[in-house]
Structures are given as structure tokens and as C-alpha cells.
Amino acid sequence: MNEDETKAIAEILDELGTTSNVQVRSSHELAAEVNKAATDEDKKRAEDGRGPLRRRTDYRAVRKAPRSLSLTPWQVLHAIGLGAAAARQGAGRGLAEHWGSLRYSQALEANRGRFLQLSSEGRDLLRFYKATQSGEIGTGFASLLAEHIVRSRYPDHSVSVIPADIALKAGWTLRSSGTGPRPEPLQRRPHFFVEAWQPGKPSKIFLLSSKGTHSSVHQVYKQLSTASAHVESVHIGPYGTVPYLLIGTEIPAKESLALHVLEAPGTTLLRPPGEESGVDLDLALGQGNLMSDVVLPTEGGRRTIPGFQVLPGSFTWFSVVLARTEAATLTAFTGGGRPTAQYLTKEQGRRHFQHDTQANTARMRDAEHRIHDIDFVGTDHIYRLNGTRVEAFSGLKRSLYTHLHHGRVNEYRREVHGLRGQWPQRSTAKHWNTVSIRADGTVLAIRLRDE
């Protein structure tokens, strides 16, 4: 590899750490267009002999929505990687799942106005891969925007973005066990729970449904109308009261990206009945077996419809589910294995993490690095980017990982909450081209590797 080629790869890695902007759009006009798209879709469904979709229709423009979001492409890859970390890894596919976000290392770039857009590499995709790219990139941007919105409203809270499917599997069977199709509300689910929390206090819960498209803004309207059906399937407390965010990422071929967002405002507290002290998050959970029913109030009393509902009597259980699902995501991001399995039930995929897939499992993790004077432990991956060897490292602050390694979720949350606002914001570090450190204590770093 000659010097010019190595320099070109170094520039690619450095660009991953360059801060750029992403437009954020939220308005009454957006809500009206999504309403219209929902009406049009239901008319087509009626023509096909199907009934209208169950939707939440109380969405509106986001209060004090930011006009833009400032971030680096590497932060987006970090968010994508975390969101997929606790997917069902097996020995054969664990590598691809764990490092799946790296496929987008050359997909995003800043234009002359310092707004993010697709690079020529990101545009040069077969149609088959575009749906995957728009979905995964959209998920990364949506989780970052949702985290920003919720944190700005509750600055004294920590904010966690937790994969909804994995959390729901702790109590419900999401796959079909019969011969017929499952009802539509059980097939459509939000992508994330967003939890604003303080140690020992009830959490505030939001739903997040994320979409992404390479098409025009009109496709965004259609996708957000479908997203309103995804959030309708999950209810925490009484029917239709849990707040949510709908976020669609518009990824044009040659223009800058835009995030379109709507919300149903409100507050849902996970306050267990009679609970005065904090919930014990170290409590290991067995597999739940809840009915996929939602209680719908009616004039004549009440009836049940298909869906997922957490009633007040289950708030303690669900608080533990969310915290331990986040713990599984964080330990999976460091390399998976037995430390992750302890936080998952059978339906959540415990068996896929029962055996460490990384080498040297006698140690807590197989890679250790000191970045910005913080000791991190995790796992690394050496691969070739355009023929040049590079190394990526994903990890968690050592003391935080130690807590989770030994099952101490309460201690993890107490320590990480106390570290709010203290994490380094610099996107470069000694010996590393690009670094992202999140408020949950995770790090994603990349650098050139000597041949």
C-alpha cells in the first residue's frame, strides 16, 4: 500500500469525526400531510377489502424542536451499532451483526454548507440494499434525535434508547405460533423505548417509531402515517396515553439529509403502585407469559383488542425489563457472550449469548484501550478498508463494565448517572483517527493499523 493510498484512507477516517449538521423539520403542515397520507392509505385498504389501520392520531409538531442536529458520521454509526448489538448473535453471524454499522463508513459526507448528505459511495447501491441502508441509517439518526429531544426536556435525567422488540420479548411471544397470520397490531411495533431516568426514581417512558427513505418527502409522509400504527400497538398504563415520537429520515441522492419528526406530548411515569423506594434492577427475570391484549375503554364498559399493554401492576417488572435489556445491549456492544446472556430471557435470545464468541474469554473482554485518559474494555475488529488495514474498537468504561459483568445494574446506573456532562466531546484522540463516546459510557473508535 503506497503512501498516497494510506493518506486517502486516513482522510476518510478523519472525515468520520467531522461535525456536520442535519436538518430537523417539524410543523403543523407536516402533521396535516401525514394525516392525509393515512386517509389515502385507508381508502386503498378499503378498496382491497381490508379495514383501516389502528393508529395513534394525536400527533402534532414537536414543541421547541431543534432546527438542526450537530453530529459526526461516526456518532451515527455508533448509534446504529448499539441498536443492533443485542440482535441474536450466533457463532457464525456474530461478527457481521456486531460490526454491521461499519458498512456505512463511507456512506455519509458533509456538503459545502456542512450539512450531511450521501456520499458517492453511499449512492452507489443496488436497489436491494437501499431499503436496508435507509432503514438502518434512519434508525441511527432517529435514536440520536429522540435522545436529544428527551434530554433537553429532562436535563437532570439520564436517557436510554432501548430496542423495543427485545424488551417486549421478555413478556410476550412476538413470533406466530399458529398456522394463521397474526393480527396486524402484533406485527407492527415501535422500534425503541426511550427512558428518561434517575436512580431510585420512577422513569418517564416514550415510544419511538423510526423510518427512512431514499425517495421524496411524500414517501416520508406515507412512512410516518404507517409509523403511527406502529406506536398504536404498545400501551403503558391506560390505552392511548403513552407519549411517542415519529421520526422519518429523508435521504435524497444528491441533497442534504432531513429528519422529519412529530410527537404526542405527555408524561408516562413507571411508578409501581405503593412503590416508595427504587426498584431493584439486579433482579434476574424469568420469561413472562403475558396475553397480547389491550384494554380498550368503551361507552358500555370495556373490551380487549390485540396489542401489548403494561398495566400499573406490571410497572415494577417492566422497569426491570428496560434496565436489563439496556444492560444486555451494552455488554453485547463490548463483545457479547455470557455477560450478555445473564440479562436476557429465553425469548429474548439468551442461548445465542451463552458462549463467548471472542477469543481469550478468561479475561473480562479481549481488548483494552485508554482513550482520553479513560480505561475502556471491549472487543476489536481489524479489517481492510479499500485495501488498507484499519482497526475498530467498541467498548465500555472499565468500571461500568465491571458492574455489568457481575450483574450490578443498580451500581452501573448510579455511576453512569453521576458522570453526566463529564464525558469528553472530542472526536479525535491520541492513537485514534476518530472516536465517539456516549453518555452511557460506550466508546466506538477507529484508526489505521500498521501492516
N, C-alpha and C positions, 0 to 999 in steps of 0.2 A: 504494500500500500504506500503510494508516494505521499510526499508532504502536502501537496495541494488537496488530495482527496481527504486526508486526515483533517486538514483545516476546514474543509467544507462540512464534514460531519460535526466538528466542534461548533461551527456556526449554527447548525441545525439544533444541536443540544442547547446552545445558549439562547436561541430563539424561543425554546420551550419555556424559558424562565422570564421572558419579556412581558411586562404588564401591558395589557390592552383593555379595550372596553367592549362591552356587549350591550346593545340597545335593549331597554325594557319598555314594553308598551302595555298599558292598562287603561281602559277608558269605558265610559258608558256605551260608546259606539261598538266597542269590541263585544261587550255583553249582548248588545242587540243583534250583532251579526251571528253570534253563537246561538242565540235563541232562534233566529231564522233558519240556521243550518239544522237545528234539532227538529223544527217543524217540517222542513223539507224531507229529512230522513224518515220521520214517522209517516209521512204521506206515502213514501215509497214502500215502507214496510206494510202499510195497509193495502196497497195495491198488490203486494205479494201474499196477502192473506195472513200476515203476522200483525200482532198488536204493537202498540207503541212501546218504546223502551222506558223502563222506570229510570227516572233521572232526578237529581237534585237540581232545582230550578231557581234557587235563592242566591245564585252567584251575582257578583257585581264587580265594579272596578276596585282595585286594591287601594285601601286607604294609605296615603302617603307613599305610594310606590316609588322606588328609585327610578331615575330616568335612565340609568345605565349601571352596569356591574363591572367593576375593575378586577381583573384576574389574569392569570397566566394560563397558557395552554396546558402546562404541567399540572396545575391545580385541577383542571377539568379531568385529565387522565387519572389523577389521584382519586377524585370523586367516583369516576367510573369503576376503578379498581376496587374501591371499598364496597360499592354497591353490589358487585358480583363476587366478592371474596368468599362468602359463605354458600355459594352455589354448590351443588352436590359433586364434590371432587372425588374422583377415583384415581387409582394409581396411574392409569393410562391418560386421563384427560386433565389431571390436576394442574399440570404446567400451563396448558392452553387457557384454562379458566382463570388461574391466578394472575397470569400476565397478559390477559386479553386486552387490557387497555393500551398496551404498548403498540398495538396495530395502528393507533392514531397519532403516533409520534410525529408524523409528517403531514397530518391532515389539516391542521389549522395554522393560520399565519395572520399577522396584522397588516392591514392596508395602510395607505399613506396617512389616513386620518387616525391611525392607531385603534381601529375597530377590527374585531376578529372576523375572519371570513375563511372559507375553504381554500386551501392551497391547491395548486395544480395537481399535486399528488392526491389530495382528498377528493378532487373532482373526477379523477381518472379511475372510475369504478365500474364494474359490470353491474347491470341493473339488479341482479340477485343480491349483491352486497349492500346496495344503497339503503334498503329498508333496515338492515342490521345497523349500518352506520348511523342513520338518522335516529333510530331508537336509542342506541347506546350513548351517542353524543348528547341527545336530548335529555336523557336521564342524568348525565353528569351536570349539565347546566341547570336543570330543574332543581336538583338537590342543593346546589350551591345557592341559587336564588331563594329557595324556600328557607334555607338556613339563615340567610342574610335577613330576610323579612322578619322571621320569628325572633331572631336575636336582637334586632333593632327595637322590637316591641317589649322584649323582656331582657334588658341588658344585665340584670342581676341573676339570670338563669344560664345554665349550660343548655346547649341544643344538640340533640341527636337525631339523625336521619336513619331510620331503621327499615330494612326491606319488609314490606307488608306480607308478601307470600310466606316468607319463612316464619314470621311471627304468628300468622294465622294458623299455620300447620301445627302449632303447639296445642291447639284446641279443636280444630276441625280437619276433616279429610277433604282435601281440595280436588283430588282426582276422582273420576267416576268409578264407582264400584259395581254398577249395574250394567245392563245391556243398552238402556236408552240414554239419550243425551241428558246432561244436567240442565236445570233451569238456567236461563241466561244470567240472572243476577249472581249465580255462583261461579260463572265463567268470567265475569268482569269484576275486577278488584282494583283498588288503588295500588300504586306502586310502592309508596312509603307511608309510614307513620312518622310524623315529626313531633318529637317530645321535647318540651321546654321543662327543665327540671332543676331542683335544688336538693341537696342531700337531706333526707329525712322529711321532705315536704311533698304534698300531692303534685303530680305532674300535670302540665297542660298539654293536651293532645290535639293534633291536627292531622287530617288526611292529605295526601299529595298524589295527584294523578298527573303523569308526565307523558307528553307526546313529542314527536319530532318528525319533520318532513323536509324533503328536498324540493317539494312543489311550491306553489304560490301561497299567498296568505289566505286564499279562500279554502285551501286544504287545511290550514290551521284552524279555521272556524269549524270545519267538519270534525276535525280531531278533538277539539275542545268540547264539542257537543257530545261526542262519544265518551270523553273523559268524565262528563257529568253523570253518566251512567255507571262508570267505574266506582266513583265515590259513593254512589247511592247504595251499593251493596253492603257497606260496613257502617254500623251504628254503635256508638259508645254512649251509654245512657239511653234516654228516650229517643224514639225514632226521629231522624232528620235534624238533630240538634248539634252534632259534632261539626266544628268548623273545618274548612278544607281549602286547598289551593289547586287550581287547574293551571298547568304551565305547558305551553306549546313552544317548541324551538323551531323557528323558521331558518332553514339552511339553504339559501339560494346558491346557485352555481357560481355567480361572479360578484355578488353584492355581500355586504356585511350581514352577519347573523343578527337575529332579533328574537327576544323572548317575549311571548305574549302571556299575560297572567291575569287570572280572575280569582276571586275569593268569596267564600261565605264566611263573614266575620262571626266572632263569638268566642266563648271560652268553655271548654270541657275539661273539668278537673277530675283526675283519677283519685277521688277521695273515698277510700273504703268506708263503709258505714261504721261509725263508732271508733274509727282509727285516729288516735291522737299522736302516736309516735310513728316513726318512719317504718316502712315495710322492709322486712329482711330479704334483701336481694340475693343473699347467698343461698337461699333455699332452692335445692335441686328439685326440678319439676318432673313429674311423670307425664305421660301422654294424656291429654284431655280428650274427652269424647262428647263434645257439645253438639246440640242439634243446630242444623243450618237453617234457623228460623229467626225472623224479626217480628217483634210485636208491633202491629200497626193499629193505632187508636182509630176507632170509628164511632159514628154517632150512636150506633146501637150497642156499643161495648168495645170489643177489640177482636182482631183476627191476626193470624200469622201469615207471613209471606216468606219466600226463600231469601236467605241472606245471612249475614254474620252480625251478631249483636252481643256486646259486652254489657251486661246489666250490672247495677251497683254491687250486687252480691259477689260479682267476679272481679271487681276492680283491684283487689289485692293480688289475685292471681295474674291479672293482665299486666300490672305494674312489674311483677317479677318476670313475666314473659318478655316484655320490651327490653328490660335491662339485660337479661341474659342473652337475648338474641343479638343485642348490640355487642356484648362481650364475645359471642361467637364470631361475629363479623370482624372484630378487631384482632382476635387471635388467629383467625383464618388468614387475615392480611399479613400476619407475620410468618405464615408457612403452614397453618392448619395442624392436623394431627390430633393427638389425644387432648391437648389443652382446649381445643375447639369442641371436641366430642362431648366433654362434660357439660356443656351449656345447651345441648340440643336434645330434643326428644326423638323417639324413633321416627315419627312422621317428618320431623324437621331435617332428617338425614344424618343422625348420629353415626350410623355404621360407616358412612363414607369418610369419616374422620377418625375412625378407631385406630388406625395405624398411621404412623408418621410416614409421609412420602418423601421427606427431605433426609439428607444424609446426616450422620453424626447426631442421632437423636438422644445420646446420653447427655448432651448439653441442652440448655433450655431452648435455644434456637441455633441454627448453623452459621449465622453471620452476625457480627457485632461491629458497629462503627460509631465513632464520636463525631457528631455534626453540630456545629455551633455550640461546642462545649457541653453537649447533651449526649449521654450514652444511650444508644438505641440497640435493640436486639431484633433480629428478624431473619429474612431469607434474601438471597440474591440470585440473579439470573444473568449470565454472560451470553450474549448473542451477537450477531452481526447485523449492523445497520448499513445498508448499501455496501456491504463487504468489509466494513470496519468494525472491529470488536468494541462493544460497549457493555457496561455493567449497570444493571438496575438493582436497587435495594429497596425493599419495603420492610418497615419495622415499627416498633412501638418503644417509647421511652422505657428504659430498663426497669425502673421502679414500678411503673404502671403495669408492665408486662408481668413482673413478678407477682403482683396482686392477682392478676387474672390467671396466671399459670397455676396458682394454688387455690383458685376458686373464690377469691375475695373480691366480689363485685362491689360490696359496700365501700371497701377501702379504696378501690380504683376510683369510684365516683367521688369520694371525699377529696382525694388528692388531685384529680384532674380538674375538679371544680375550683379548687384553690389556686390552680395555675392559670385561670382565665386571664387573658390580656398579657401574659408573660412570655408567650411563645415567640421566637424570632420570626420576623416577617420577610427577611432577606431571601431572595430566590436563588442565590448562589452561596457556596460555602467552600472552604479550603478542601482541595482534592476532589470536588464535585462540580460539574458544569451547571446542574440545575437541581434545586431542592424545593420540596413543598412540605411544610409541617402544619398539621391541622390542630384545632383546639382539642381534639380527642386524644392527642399525644402520638398520632401516627406520623410517619415520615415516608416520603417517596423521593428517591434521589437517583440521578443517572450521571455517568461520566464515561469518558473514553477509557478504554482498557488497553494496556500495553500488550503488544503481540508476544 
